[in-house]
């Protein structure tokens, strides 16, 4: 067996071990690229071509399969009661200014960070409607 083929095989095994330890879909794609490079090494292709093939195959695997794999593996949705807040009214307790990245509202006695959905500055004391939740921030619109 070619020395470079052994090197690519060892690299593939190491990438698979890293993947098994991380379980984050980080290096599985590199293992695939290393296996294809190993096959090219068996045909005595120049090493620089092997490296190029490794890079191209790894990139193709990442681009084409990672989004699909992430979607299939991340089907678990954490249920919360926060979605019940959408459509409810809240009172601005600290001026909402998206440009400065500031603003808070009081929603049912709880203080939330808030941002304006249309970029409008909303003054303290105004009443707003919750349009959606983005992480730990409420996206709100001024009540007219």
N, C-alpha and C positions, 0 to 999 in steps of 0.2 A: 504494500500500500504506500502511496506517495506521502511524503512528510507533510505537505500542505493539506492533504486530505485528512490526516490525523489531527492537524491543528484545527481545521474547520469542525471536525467531529467533536473535539474537546470543547471548542467554543460553543457549539450547539448544546452540548450537555450542560455546560455552565449556564447558558441562557435559560435552559429549562429548569435547572435547580433554582436560579434566581426567581423565575416565574412561580415555581412551586412555593417558595418562601414568601413571596409578596402577594400573590393572588390579586394582582391589580392590572393584569393585562399590560405589562410593561415590556417584557423581553421575549415573549413568545414569538413575536414577529421577527426578531433578530435571529432566533433559533431557526426559523424557516429559511431565512436568508443564508445562514451558515450552512444548512444542509444542502441547499442548491449550490453554494460555492464549493462544498465538498465534492459534489458530483462533477463539477467542472475540473476540480483538481485531479480527479481520477482519470480524466482525459488529457492530463498534462497541459492544461491551458496556462498561459503566463499568470504569475501571481497578481500583477496589477489588474488583469482582467477579472480574476477571481474576486478581488476586493470590490471592483466596480459592480460585478454581478451581485455580490452580497448586499451592497448598498441599494442597488436598484430594486432587487427582489424584496428586501426588508421594507423599503419605502412603499412599494406597491401593496404589500400585505397590510401595512399600517393604514394606508389611505382607503383601500377597498374593504377591508374586513373589520377594522377596529370599531367604527361606528355601529355596525350591525351587531357585533359581539357585545358591545356595551349595552345596547338596547335590549338584547336578549337576556343578558345577565342581571340587569338592573330593573327588573320588573316589580320589585318590592316598592310599594308606595306607603309612606308613613302617614297614617290617617291622623289629622288634627282637627280641632274645632275652629281653627283660625279662618277657614273658608266661610264660616257663618258670618264673619264680619263684613264680607263684601256686600255693598249696598246700604250699609248702616251709616248713620250720621255720627260725626265726631267733632270735637271742639279743638281748635288750634291753641296749644298752650305755649308754643314758641314759634315765631315766624318761620314759615316754610320758604326756603330759598334754595332751589336746586343747584344754582351756580356755586353757592357757598357750601353746599352739602349739609344744610341744617334744616331743622324743623321737627316739631313734635306735636302730637295730638293726644287728646284724652278720649279713649273709646271705652265706654262702660267702666270707667274708673281705672283703666290701665293706660299708662303712658307708652306710646309707640313712637318710634322714629317715623317720619313721614316725608314724602316727596310729592310734588305736584305732577299730575299726569300730563298737563299741557305746558309746564314750565313757568306758569304764572306764580308770582310772589303772593303768598297768602298771609295776611296779617294775623297776629295773635288775637284770639277772641272770635274769629270767624268760624262759621260752621261749614264743614266739608262732608262729602260723601266718599266712602271707601270704594274705589274701583277695582283694585286688586292688591295682592300681597306679593312682594318681591323679597324673599328671604325673611328678614326681620323688620322690613319697612313696609308701611302702608303707602300705597299709591292712591292719592286722593284728588278730588276736584272740588273747587269752591261751589258751594250751594248758591244758586241764583235766586 
